């Protein structure tokens, strides 16, 4: 249905002194951005923050309508999300806690 070419997420280990606040300040004016900030003090996974830019698919739902990439669509939102995620699975990268999915 909504297939995207297979890709691997880009990830980098930030240099010492690079904070999530600084990263956010550099990208905050971008359109279609999501930033999942993980602050220190919440276990091993708190070392990760996720910055998502340029989504390949936009899904918006209201009680009476559904849009995919700005175009009207029909169906159950949860079934549609499951189908899209199933059709577009990424190969696992063991170092990453999250490498794709629905963000926003």
C-alpha positions in Angstrom: 0.0 0.0 0.0 2.4 2.7 1.2 5.8 1.1 0.6 9.0 3.1 1.0 12.4 2.2 -0.3 14.4 0.3 2.3 16.9 2.4 4.1 18.9 2.4 7.3 18.5 5.3 9.8 21.3 7.7 10.2 22.7 7.8 13.7 25.8 9.5 15.2 27.4 9.5 18.5 27.7 13.2 19.5 31.0 14.6 20.7 31.5 15.4 24.3 29.7 18.6 25.3 27.0 18.2 22.6 23.7 18.4 24.6 20.2 17.6 23.4 19.3 21.3 24.1 22.0 22.4 21.6 20.8 19.9 19.0 17.2 21.1 19.4 18.3 24.7 19.0 19.9 23.9 15.7 16.9 22.1 14.2 13.8 23.6 16.0 12.8 25.8 13.1 12.5 23.0 10.6 9.1 21.9 9.4 7.8 18.4 10.0 10.2 17.7 12.9 9.9 15.5 15.9 12.4 15.4 18.8 12.3 12.8 21.5 14.6 14.0 24.1 16.0 11.6 26.6 17.6 13.3 29.6 20.3 11.7 31.8 19.1 9.9 34.9 16.6 7.4 33.4 18.7 4.3 33.0 20.9 3.1 30.1 18.5 4.2 27.4 18.6 7.8 28.6 21.7 8.3 26.5 19.6 8.4 23.4 17.6 11.3 21.9 15.8 11.0 18.6 15.5 13.7 16.0 13.2 12.8 13.1 13.1 15.0 10.0 11.4 14.9 6.6 8.8 12.1 7.1 8.1 10.0 4.1 4.5 9.6 5.2 2.1 11.9 7.1 -1.0 10.4 8.7 -3.6 12.6 10.3 -6.8 11.4 11.9 -9.9 13.1 13.2 -13.1 11.6 14.5 -14.8 12.0 11.1 -11.9 11.7 8.6 -8.5 10.4 7.8 -5.7 11.9 5.6 -2.5 10.4 4.2 0.0 12.8 2.9 -2.8 15.5 2.8 -5.2 13.3 0.8 -8.5 11.9 2.1 -8.4 8.2 3.0 -10.7 5.7 4.6 -10.4 2.8 7.0 -9.5 2.1 10.6 -6.6 4.2 11.6 -5.0 1.5 13.8 -5.2 -1.2 11.1 -3.7 1.2 8.7 -0.8 2.0 11.0 -0.2 -1.7 11.6 -0.2 -2.4 7.9 2.2 0.4 7.1 4.6 -0.6 9.8 4.5 -4.2 8.8 5.2 -3.4 5.1 8.1 -1.1 6.0 10.1 -3.0 8.6 13.8 -2.1 9.0 16.6 -4.6 9.6 17.5 -4.5 13.3 20.4 -2.4 14.5 21.3 -3.8 17.9 22.8 -0.5 19.3 19.6 1.6 18.7 16.6 1.5 21.0 14.3 2.8 18.2 15.1 3.0 14.6 11.8 3.6 12.9 8.1 3.7 13.5 5.4 6.3 14.1 6.6 9.5 15.8 4.7 12.6 16.4 
